[in-house]
Amino acid sequence: SAEERPLRPLVFGSRILQQQFAEVSVTDMVWAAGSVVFVYAYLFFHTGSIFVASLELLQILCSMPLAILVYKLVYGIDFFQTLHSLSVFIILGIGCDAVFIFVDAWNQAPVNVLRTDDETLIKRMRFTYERASKALFVTSFTTFAAFLATGSSQIMPIATFGFFSATLVMMNLLLDLV
């Protein structure tokens, strides 16, 4: 009966919605910052180099403003919401994958690792780049195509997320290969 259950008023309005959004945004930013720290630590662990880990993390993070630039200026899309910012998690994973591919190709190079003369290192780096760039292109292109397919959605926020994420993947690939 109504007498046994207390009534609870439901208050809703734009200020409450803004407060809820702010709380969720802060939580999401903490998760994003934690993910960046974790990725940095794992890159350092995998490569054994603070220099390589720092440069790769910088390169991953630089792909974000480049993608925003293309998204807004080239495509002319101004719509950007919380869903789009979640792509930082995607690009952190893809960026780490690039380092793993390069390190693996470096380790597989058929060059005498005991020799450290310039010619040997140049040959090893050439082999590494040629091998890794093919693998990076294939993995990035398939991810790009998947997000581009998402761009065909009839739901505008989902479609723009697909276009933005596809652009982000391509910007990251370009930075990897340059």
C-alpha positions as CSV (number, residue, x, y, z in Angstrom):
1,S,0.0,0.0,0.0
2,A,1.0,3.6,-0.5
3,E,1.2,4.2,3.3
4,E,4.0,1.6,3.7
5,R,6.3,3.0,1.0
6,P,7.7,6.5,1.5
7,L,7.4,8.8,-1.4
8,R,10.7,10.0,-2.9
9,P,10.6,13.2,-5.0
10,L,12.4,13.1,-8.3
11,V,14.1,16.3,-9.1
12,F,15.3,16.9,-12.6
13,G,16.4,19.9,-14.5
14,S,19.2,21.3,-16.6
15,R,21.3,22.2,-13.6
16,I,21.1,18.7,-12.2
17,L,21.8,17.2,-15.6
18,Q,24.9,19.5,-15.9
19,Q,26.1,18.4,-12.4
20,Q,25.6,14.7,-13.3
21,F,27.5,15.3,-16.6
22,A,30.3,17.0,-14.8
23,E,30.7,14.1,-12.3
24,V,30.7,11.6,-15.1
25,S,33.3,13.6,-17.0
26,V,35.6,13.9,-14.1
27,T,35.4,10.1,-13.6
28,D,36.1,9.5,-17.3
29,M,39.1,11.9,-17.2
30,V,40.6,10.0,-14.2
31,W,40.2,6.7,-16.2
32,A,41.8,8.3,-19.2
33,A,44.7,9.7,-17.2
34,G,45.1,6.3,-15.5
35,S,45.2,4.6,-18.9
36,V,47.8,7.0,-20.2
37,V,50.0,6.3,-17.1
38,F,49.5,2.5,-17.5
39,V,50.3,2.6,-21.2
40,Y,53.5,4.7,-20.5
41,A,54.6,2.2,-17.8
42,Y,53.9,-0.8,-20.1
43,L,55.7,0.8,-23.0
44,F,58.7,1.4,-20.7
45,F,58.5,-2.2,-19.5
46,H,58.3,-3.6,-23.0
47,T,60.9,-1.5,-24.6
48,G,63.2,-1.0,-21.6
49,S,63.7,2.7,-22.7
50,I,62.2,5.8,-21.2
51,F,63.1,7.6,-24.4
52,V,61.2,5.3,-26.7
53,A,58.2,5.1,-24.3
54,S,58.1,8.9,-24.0
55,L,58.3,9.5,-27.8
56,E,55.7,6.8,-28.6
57,L,53.3,8.2,-26.0
58,L,53.8,11.7,-27.3
59,Q,53.2,10.5,-30.9
60,I,50.0,8.7,-29.8
61,L,48.7,11.8,-28.0
62,C,49.7,14.1,-31.0
63,S,47.4,12.0,-33.3
64,M,44.4,13.3,-31.4
65,P,44.7,17.0,-32.2
66,L,45.6,16.2,-35.8
67,A,42.5,14.1,-36.1
68,I,40.4,16.8,-34.6
69,L,41.9,19.3,-37.1
70,V,41.0,17.1,-40.1
71,Y,37.6,16.2,-38.6
72,K,36.6,19.9,-38.1
73,L,38.4,21.7,-40.9
74,V,38.5,19.1,-43.8
75,Y,35.2,17.3,-43.1
76,G,33.5,20.3,-41.7
77,I,31.9,18.4,-38.8
78,D,31.5,20.4,-35.6
79,F,29.7,17.7,-33.6
80,F,31.9,16.4,-30.9
81,Q,30.6,14.7,-27.7
82,T,31.7,12.4,-24.9
83,L,31.5,9.4,-27.2
84,H,34.2,10.9,-29.4
85,S,36.5,11.4,-26.5
86,L,36.4,7.7,-25.7
87,S,38.5,7.2,-28.8
88,V,41.5,8.1,-26.6
89,F,41.3,4.5,-25.3
90,I,41.2,3.1,-28.8
91,I,44.3,5.1,-30.0
92,L,46.3,4.2,-26.9
93,G,45.8,0.5,-27.7
94,I,46.6,1.0,-31.4
95,G,49.7,3.1,-30.6
96,C,51.0,0.5,-28.2
97,D,50.5,-2.2,-30.9
98,A,52.7,-0.1,-33.2
99,V,55.6,-0.2,-30.7
100,F,55.2,-3.9,-30.2
101,I,55.3,-4.5,-34.0
102,F,58.5,-2.4,-34.4
103,V,60.2,-4.0,-31.4
104,D,59.3,-7.4,-32.7
105,A,60.6,-6.6,-36.2
106,W,63.8,-5.1,-34.7
107,N,64.4,-8.4,-32.8
108,Q,63.8,-10.5,-35.9
109,A,66.2,-8.5,-38.0
110,P,68.7,-11.0,-39.6
111,V,71.7,-8.8,-38.7
112,N,74.6,-9.5,-36.4
113,V,73.6,-7.8,-33.2
114,L,77.1,-7.9,-31.9
115,R,78.2,-5.5,-34.6
116,T,77.2,-1.9,-33.9
117,D,78.8,0.0,-36.8
118,D,76.6,2.5,-38.7
119,E,76.2,0.3,-41.8
120,T,74.9,-2.6,-39.7
121,L,72.5,-0.4,-37.7
122,I,71.2,1.2,-40.9
123,K,70.6,-2.2,-42.5
124,R,68.8,-3.4,-39.4
125,M,66.6,-0.3,-39.2
126,R,65.7,-0.6,-42.9
127,F,64.7,-4.2,-42.4
128,T,62.7,-3.3,-39.3
129,Y,60.9,-0.4,-41.0
130,E,60.0,-2.4,-44.1
131,R,58.7,-5.3,-42.1
132,A,56.9,-3.3,-39.5
133,S,55.3,-0.8,-41.9
134,K,53.6,-3.6,-43.8
135,A,52.1,-5.0,-40.6
136,L,51.2,-1.6,-39.3
137,F,49.4,-0.7,-42.5
138,V,47.4,-3.9,-42.5
139,T,46.3,-3.6,-38.9
140,S,45.6,0.1,-39.1
141,F,43.7,-0.2,-42.4
142,T,41.4,-2.9,-41.2
143,T,40.6,-0.8,-38.1
144,F,40.2,2.3,-40.3
145,A,37.7,0.3,-42.5
146,A,35.7,-0.9,-39.5
147,F,35.3,2.7,-38.2
148,L,34.5,4.0,-41.6
149,A,31.7,1.4,-41.8
150,T,30.5,2.7,-38.5
151,G,30.3,6.1,-40.2
152,S,27.5,4.8,-42.4
153,S,25.2,4.5,-39.4
154,Q,21.9,6.4,-39.6
155,I,22.4,7.5,-36.0
156,M,24.4,10.8,-36.3
157,P,26.4,10.6,-33.1
158,I,27.5,7.0,-34.0
159,A,28.3,8.0,-37.6
160,T,30.4,11.0,-36.5
161,F,32.2,8.8,-34.0
162,G,33.0,6.4,-36.7
163,F,34.4,9.1,-39.0
164,F,36.4,10.7,-36.2
165,S,37.9,7.3,-35.0
166,A,38.8,6.3,-38.6
167,T,40.6,9.7,-39.0
168,L,42.3,9.2,-35.7
169,V,43.6,5.8,-36.7
170,M,44.9,7.2,-40.0
171,M,46.6,10.1,-38.3
172,N,48.3,7.7,-35.9
173,L,49.5,5.5,-38.8
174,L,50.9,8.5,-40.7
175,L,52.8,9.6,-37.6
176,D,54.1,6.0,-37.2
177,L,55.4,5.8,-40.7
178,V,56.9,9.3,-41.0
